[in-house]
Amino acid sequence: MKKIIVLAFPGNNCEIETARALKTAGFDAEIVRWNADPQKIETADGVILPGGFSFEDRGRAGVIAAKSEISGLLKKMATAGKPILGICNGAQILVEMGLVPGFHSGKVEMALARNRREKNGKILGTGFFHDFIFLKKAENSAFSYFEKILKMPIAHGEGRFLATPEIADAIDKNGQIVMKYVDENGAENPDFPVNPNGSFLNAAAISNPAGNVVAMMPHPERVAGGAAIWASLRDFFDGKIPKKVPKKIPKTSPAVEISPKKSFEIEIFVRLKITDTAEISMESAAQNLLKNQKIKLTRRIFWGIKTLENPHKIAEKLIASDEFLNEAKESAFLKIGDEFFAVKNKKLEKRETFSPVFGFFSAEKDDLLGAEKSEMLKKHAGISVAISSGIFWEISPKISLEKIAATNLFANPVSGKLFTEK
């Protein structure tokens, strides 16, 4: 009987049903924590990374788990040809580890970006979405050796497979899109609801070049129809699945873009008064990635506002809207031109200045959150502004931004970018 480890990170919530599904399919399945004895994991025949919200999706979905010490072991197992499946949050972890698409070991080459539900060129919604979808095999892999159309649930906020044109072309040519979103008759359609999140080429699951590592967003462990995925794994162990031979390998991997920040009439910086767990986790991960250099991080949500009206009056309206700040648990300051203001009881109070030791901004290239906020304010508050969203990270001591970017911690090289103050 093949031993399959269900690798549980803090925040996972699908490990029990995943282990149950594997046992039903005839495997010896065991739930093992991410910080367990590595030998227990390495000696297993395969690994499943289940769904949930590892480390509460701090930073972005899957990135903290991907930067943990277990990543080195999983890369070793993947290279050895052992089957590894990431489901939903597990898929996000595999992508952030660089195991999928896996052209250059450990290099982050694609992203699972914020959902974008689009039809006929119009965005219908973004962010978290759950429903049943239809799924078909597109290419063989350790987990996609089946023929029938499957009906499965999805439940995710960041499930849009995103890649640069060069990476996407290589993935397509190699047959690494192993499962696709289709309608109930098996027909592809790039529009919602057939494609529930905007993934390129309707990708629902992508493998590494060898086909033994797969990142999939739908949840096979939650329905009887998911048995086809586990049957495929049995066929993989029985040697029934043809070996995959890559046809194209990109020469380089994407790098995080660093650009000067745009100028805004109004800038809003929001910080939690209560413990910021995202700040703490990112600080710990950054210290490990920067070779245990002692650093101090301060995290502030950033909103950049462009307006043609009087910025002071617009700022007062924005704060009064309650869309940017909850003073019970958050504090904020604003920069309007060269002036700085604190917020107290929904009022702006002039302050002298704000001088961080060193800081930088991280943001999504496709700023759906900023666009949503702009549209909501216009619709419900009658305020017409253009909004950009991001995070301002104050870091001490000062560290080269190129060195920070190379960690891929603060920005995914495909979906995100970093900004300097000037």
Protein Blocks (a to p, Z undefined) as FASTA:
>chain_A
ZZddddddehiaklmmmmmmmmmnopacddddfklcfklmmmpmbdcddedjehhlghie
hklmmmpmklmmmmmmmmnopacddehjlmmmmmmnopagolaghiafbdcddddddeeh
iafbgcjdddddddddfbdcfklccfbdcddddddfblcccddfklmmmmmmnopafbdc
ddfkopacfbdfklmnopahhiabdcdfkopaccdfbdfklpmklmmmmmmmmmmmnopa
ccdddfbdcfbdcddddddddddfbdcddddfbdcfklmmmmmmmmmmnoopacdddddd
ddddddfbdfklmmmmmmmnopmbcfklpccdddehjaccddeehiacddfbdcdfbdcd
dddfblmklmmmmmmmmmmnopacdddddddddddddddfklmmmnommpcfklgccddf
ZZ
